[in-house]
Structures are given as C-alpha cells and as structure tokens.
Amino acid sequence: MGIHKIEIAKRQLDVAIDILRSDGDYLAVITLAGAAEEILGVLVKRQNKLAMVDHLKELDSKLSGGRKFDVVNYEINVIRNALKHANFPDEDEIEVEHFDAVAMLSRAVANYILLGGAESPKIIWFYEYLNTYCEEIDLNDTNRC
C-alpha cells in the first residue's frame, strides 16, 4: 500500500481528535498529534513557509529578547519527547494534562491547514472546541506553564 505522508498525518490527526472528543487518553492524543506535527512541519518547510514551531520560536524571541534555540525547543517539546523517550531518569514520571494534548493538537492542525489541508468536519469540531476551551482557561494562571 502506497500512502503519502500528508495522508498519514491526516489520519493521525483524525484519530487524535476522536480520542480528545471522547475524553480519552491525553497521552495518545499527544503522541499521535506530535507525530503528525513533525511530519506536517517538515512538509510546510519544504514549501518555504514557517511551521507552527517556527512561529512559536519567533514569538519567544520577541517576548524574551532571544533565548537559545535549545531552551525554547526543549520547552515546547518536553511533554512530547518525554512520551517517546526514556533518556533521563528525572523524566521517568511526568505530569501530563489536558492542556498539553490541546496544545500539541493545535500545532499539528495549524500545520495541516498551512499545507492547504481540507477543513474536514473533525478539524472544524476541533476549532470550535478550541474556541470554547480557550474561553474557559485562566490565561493569567502562571502555574499553568
């Protein structure tokens, strides 16, 4: 069976959205969305566009005055990487929240849309969910991040 990488990522997104929609396992949502985000990010860069991770790095640079790439990269990928690697003993037990799943899925969906991906019913559901979710969180909660 031949399958294009964008189709692989779309299927990963669809399943991640289904899991989130059913209040399922956040770990699975992050893992699937993280895999899709990596694939889609590379495809976005091939089109000479900025992927969502690049936008986050640009924003961090504007807000922080320019921290090192490694620091920013670690912060935005710490949960995803902790779920797929066991390199550090201090990460043998991690804290994972609903917010982490929503954040990773948001990055992946944004990359998918940047590539011209179809706004499927699942993508539209997630966008509407995201709007509701963002209204409910306390953006001034400094303990969140």
TANOR-V79516 format. One record per backbone hydrogen bond with DSSP energy under -1.0 kcal/mol. CO is the residue of the C=O (numbers start at 1). NH is the residue of the N-H. Records with the same first field share a line. If there is no record, write none. Layout:
CO=NH  NH
This chain:
4=8
5=9
6=10
7=11
8=12
9=13
10=14
11=15
12=16
13=17
14=18
15=19
16=20
17=21
18=22
19=24
20=23
25=29
26=30
27=31
28=32
29=33
30=34
31=35
32=36
33=37
34=38
35=39
36=40
37=41
38=42
39=43
40=44
41=45
42=46
44=47  49
45=48
51=55
52=56
53=57
54=58
55=59
56=60
57=61
58=62
59=63
60=64
61=65
68=72
69=73
70=74
71=75
72=76
73=77
74=78
77=81
78=82
79=83
81=85
88=91
89=92
97=101
98=102
99=103
100=104
101=105
102=106
103=107
104=108
105=109
106=110
107=111
108=112
109=113
110=114
111=115
112=117
113=116
118=120
120=124
121=125
122=126
123=127
124=128
125=129
126=130
127=131
128=132
129=133
130=134
131=135
132=136
133=137
138=141
140=142
141=144
